[in-house]
Amino acid sequence: MIMKYTTIITLIFSLFICFQTYATEQTPDRLIIKGDTMDLHALPLYDLKDHNIWEKPMFPDSLSSTSTGCWRGYIAFWELINDKLYLTDIYNEALTAKADLNTLFEGKITNGKVHAYWFSDTVTAYKGKLLYYRHMGFSSIFEHEFEYVFERGLLKNSLYFDNTKSKNTPFFMDLSPLRTTIDSLIDWKLLPTIEEPERVYLLVSSNELGQVDSVIEINGKSDIYKQEALRVARSITQLPVIYKRGKHLKEQMSLQFVFTREKQKKYQ
């Protein structure tokens, strides 16, 4: 199932952490359907257990490498032809070297392709604009989402999900515009003269309109600043709205409020 890939990647990253590395969004394999190339958030080649390809080097040592962005060390290209899934190419991470499929799959090549007879699973593929970036595994979300069900390399079912209702998504990659909005909405005149910086942190979720619909947690020392932070948070209309599988994804988001004397002078 789809969750299997998250589990696999999580286990790999747990080992990486022991060596002081960090979880990173993985470079995906590619899936081509009717000439349209999509990011495949799955690893069909990993499921090949009954073959000795893992005992053979895919690339020359000088061109073989792994990184936190591609721990498996390869990028596979797949194509769906007449409802059959085929492996068409395997490249190194830099896309500067291509594996010899004839060597890896001797006797199993048809028209330069390998039928993925071993693969049975439900997978997700994406195309379009990046909507929501998560810095781990295959977690990011894009405009157009496709689900494919395979049994022994044969397509059994497919679904499409429209995520284009998502909006305000750049805030997940860059919160600076939101910080400016927060500062402009604070009623600085009603606050006492700020001698030392005050910080308030809110953990919230948003509705389909980009407004706060739930405050999950609030942290801060002074009640007057916490109350102002709550008031401002409820007046924001630019919170990220994320859709996944065509439905609103109620994600939690952290809002930081920094009250300083410099800002108070600027906005009064």
N, C-alpha and C positions, 0 to 999 in steps of 0.2 A: 504494500500500500504506500501512499504518498508519505506517510509519517515515517516509513522505513528509512528514507533518505535523510531526514532530519536526525534520526537516531544514529545512523552511520557517521554522519558528519560530526555530530556532538561527541561521539566516542573518539574520533580522530583528533578533534580539537582539544579534548581533555588531555591527550598525550602531548600535544603541542604546548599546552600551558605549562606542563612540567619542565619544558625547555625554554620557558620565558618567551613564548610567542603568543600571538593573540588571534582570536577568532576573526575571520574575515569573510566577506561575501565571496563566494566561489565563482570562478569563471565557468559558465555553463557549457554543456555540449550544445550542438545545434541540431534542429529538426527541420527538414525541408519537406514541405507539402505543396505540390503543384507550383513549384518554383518560388514559394514564399518561405523565407528562412526565419525561424523563431528560436528563442532561447529555451532549451529543454532543462527543466528543473528536476532532473533525474539522471541516473547513471546506469543505463542498460548494460554497458560492458562489464560493470562490476559484478553483475549477476552470473556471468559466464564462469561456472565452476568446473565444468567437465572438459576443459580444454587446457592445453599447456602454453597458451600465449603468455601467461604471466611468468613463465620460465625463460622466455626469450626477450632480449633487449629490443624495445620498440625503435629506439633511436641511437645513433652513435653517442658515446659518452660525452663528447664535446657539445652536443646539442640537447642532451637530456638534463632536465632540471625540475625541481619542484619549488613551490613557494607557498606562503600562507594564503595566496589568492588562487592557487591551483594545486592543492596538496597531492592530487592523484598524478600530476605530471603529464597529463595529456588532455586534448580536447577532441572528442569524437564527433563526427558528422553522420547524421542519420537521415534517411529519406523514406517517406511513405509512398509506396507505389502499389496501386491496385489492392489497397488495404493490407499490404505486407510491409513490415518494418525491416529496412536494410541498413547495414553499416556500410558507409561509402568511403570514409577516410578517417584516419587517426593522425592528428598533428601533435607536435610538442607544444608546450605552453606558449612559446613565442611565435608559433605558426611558421617557423622557418625550416622545419623538417617534417616529412611525412613517412609514416610507418609503411612497410611493405606488407599489404594484406595477404599476398600470395604466400609469404613466408609464415605469417602468423596463423593463417587459416588455410593451410595446404589442403587442396581437394574440396574446399567448401565455397569457392568463388564462382559466382554466376554473373557474367557481364561486368566484372570488376567490383561486384558487391557481395556482401555476406548477409544472408537472411538471418535475422535475429531470432532463430528458432527457440532459443533458451529463455526468452524474455516474456514473463507474464506478470503484469502489474498495472496499476493505475497511475498515470503520470500527469504532470502539469507543464504546459508550455506557454510562453508569453511573447507578445510583440507590442510595439507601440512605445509611447512615452513612459519613462520611469516615473511612477507615482509615489512610491514609498520605499525608501532605502533602509534596509536592516543590515547591520554589519556582521552577518553570520550566515554561513551556509547558503542555501537557496531560499531566502526569506523575502527578498524584495518583490514588490508588486508593480505590475505594468498595466497599461490601459486595456489590453485585450488578453483575456485568459482562456486557455483551452484545456480541457481534460480529455485524456485518451485512455481507453481501457484495452490492454493487449493480453492475449492468451497465446503463448508459444509464437510470438512474433506476428500474430494476426490481429488486426484492429476489430474489436467487438462493439465498441460504443464510443461516442464522442459528444462533448458538450461545449458550448461557448458561453462565456460570462463577460458582460460589458461592465468595465470598471471606470468608464469615462465620466461618471458623475462625481468622481473625486475632485476636490478643489483645495486651494491654499496649501498644496503639498510641498512647495519649496521650503516651508518652515521646518520640515523635518531635516533638511540638509543645512539650513542656515537660519538660525533663530534671531539674527540681528534685526530684521525688519519688525519682528514681533516685539522685541525689547523697546524699540522706538515707539511703537504703538502704545505699549504699556505705560511708558513714561509720560506720553502726551495725554493719557486718560486720567492720570492721578490728579486729584484735587490738592495741589501742593499748598494752597492758601489755608486750607482747613487743618493742616498738620502743624504741630508745634515746630519751633525752630529746631532744625536737625543739627545736633552737635557732633554725634558720631554716626557712621553709616548703620542703617538698619536693614536687615534682610528678611524676606518672607518667601517661603517656598510652598507652592500649591501643587498637589497632584490632582488632575482633573480629567474628565472625559468630555467629549463634545458630541453634539447631535448633528443631524444632516445639514443644518444651517450654519455650522461652524461656530456655534455658541456653546458655552459651558452648560452642561445639563446635570453634572454631578461633581461635587467636590469630595474627593476621596480622603485627602489628608492635607493638613495645613501645619506648617512649622514656622515659628517666629517668636521673638521674645516679648514684644509689646502688642497689647490688644489693639491699640489704635491703628497700628500699621497693618496688623492682620485683617482688621475690618475693612480698611481701605483697599487692601489687596483683593479681598473677596468682592468688594463692590466693583472694582475695575475688571476683575476676571469675568464677572457676569455681564459686563457691557461689551466685551470683545466679540466681534463677529467674523474674525479672520482665522479661527482655529482650523487646523487641518481636518478635512473630511475625506476619509479613505474608504474606498469600496474594494471588496475582495469577493470573488465568486458572484459578482453582481449585487452584493448586499453590503450595507453600511457596516464597516468594521469599527467597533467601539473601542478605540485604542486609548490608553492612558497617556497623559502628557504632563510633563513637569513645567510649571511656570515659575520664573524667578523674578522677584521684585526687589530692587535695590534702591533704598531711599538715602540720598546723600544731600549735604548742604549745597554742593555745586549744582545738582539738578534742581533743587528747590529755588535757587536764585535764577536759574535759566528759564524755568517754566512759570514763575510767578508773574 
